């Protein structure tokens, strides 16, 4: 399964059409991402990043909703693991 994660563009490092790069923040963690697919993204905007490549822009509401959904999935996974552990004891 592949996963693409929303991140906020912090600053552009290179706006070259082929080698565009920007620093993107994911919940406090910053990474340099390839930005050639989203050359019109502005600092402060959100992009979807897969394998270090920003593949699409999205608005802040969509980004927040996606991050909230990820958090809920993590909570569900933890609950399922706890229930499974209880069944085996």
Secondary structure, DSSP 8 states (H G I E B T S, - for coil): ----EEEEEEEEEE--TTT-EEEEEETTEEEEEE-GGGTT--TT-EEEEETTEEEEEE-HHHHHHHHHHHHHHHHHHHHHHHHHHHHH-
